[in-house]
Amino acid sequence: MRFNDAITGAVLVVFAVAEIAYTRTFPSLHGQAYGPDLFPMLIGVGLFGCGCVLILRGLLARREQRMESGGQASASWLDLSNVAESSNARLNAALVVLFLVLYIVLSDFIGFIPISFITISTLLYRLGSSLISSCVIAIIATAVIQFLFAKILLVPLPAGWMQGLVW
């Protein structure tokens, strides 16, 4: 499945505008020219710029497709050819959605680490990695994400079954 870049860019621009608008509600710090809204606002401006580039790129690609086809057929905004033709691609797309729903529903009970390991290793294996490399990459990625959120960003991820074992 492939969306035209203009669609992805438009979603990114809408998200960036909403983020920038929300950061305007953050409190200001007295005696400083900047506050807690600065970093999220800079990210929003960057997302807005990237979204605009994607929109332009998508529109130019669409125009090029129309010119190549002689203006007869309209270029598509969404290409489902690879998903429609491949049962593996449909299963992989369904697994991504399933793992997202499972994380939302079960993360407090099971915890981030087991769900992350199962999700990453399963998807990597399904996409062609060997079982051993899928598991090794999943362990490393899960540990790095857990460390970044817990120690660097100070955002605790659900511990679940590993309550008391998570650093």
C-alpha positions, 0 to 999 in steps of 0.5 A, spaced: 500 500 500 502 506 498 499 513 499 501 519 494 506 523 498 501 529 498 496 525 502 502 524 507 504 531 507 497 534 508 496 529 514 503 532 517 501 539 516 495 538 519 498 535 525 504 540 525 499 546 525 495 542 531 501 541 535 503 548 534 497 551 536 497 546 542 504 549 544 501 556 545 497 553 551 504 552 555 505 556 561 511 561 560 517 562 564 518 568 568 524 572 566 526 568 560 525 569 553 523 562 551 519 556 555 517 549 555 513 551 548 520 552 545 522 545 543 515 542 541 514 548 537 520 547 533 519 540 532 512 543 529 515 548 524 520 542 522 514 537 521 510 543 517 516 544 513 517 537 511 509 536 510 509 542 505 515 538 501 511 532 501 505 535 498 509 539 493 513 532 491 506 528 491 503 533 486 509 533 482 509 526 481 502 526 480 502 531 474 508 527 471 504 520 472 498 524 468 503 527 463 506 520 462 499 517 460 498 522 455 493 525 460 488 520 459 488 516 466 488 520 472 493 518 477 491 515 483 492 517 490 492 510 493 496 504 490 493 498 493 496 493 487 501 490 492 496 489 497 491 486 493 496 481 489 499 478 495 496 475 501 503 476 505 502 483 504 495 483 507 497 479 513 503 483 514 498 489 514 493 486 519 499 484 524 501 491 524 494 493 526 493 487 531 499 489 534 497 496 535 491 494 538 494 489 543 499 494 545 493 499 547 489 493 550 494 489 554 500 494 555 498 495 562 497 488 564 503 485 560 508 490 559 512 494 554 518 489 554 514 483 552 509 486 547 515 490 544 519 484 543 514 479 541 511 485 536 518 487 533 521 480 532 514 477 529 514 483 524 522 482 522 521 475 521 515 476 517 518 481 513 524 476 511 529 476 517 532 470 520 529 468 527 535 469 530 537 476 527 529 478 529 530 476 536 537 479 537 534 486 533 528 485 537 532 485 544 536 491 542 531 495 540 526 494 546 532 495 551 534 501 547 527 504 547 526 502 554 532 506 556 531 512 552 524 513 555 525 511 562 532 514 563 533 519 558 525 522 557 523 520 564 517 517 561 515 510 564 513 505 560 508 500 562 511 494 566 506 489 567 509 482 568 516 485 569 514 490 575 520 490 580 525 488 574 525 494 570 530 499 571 
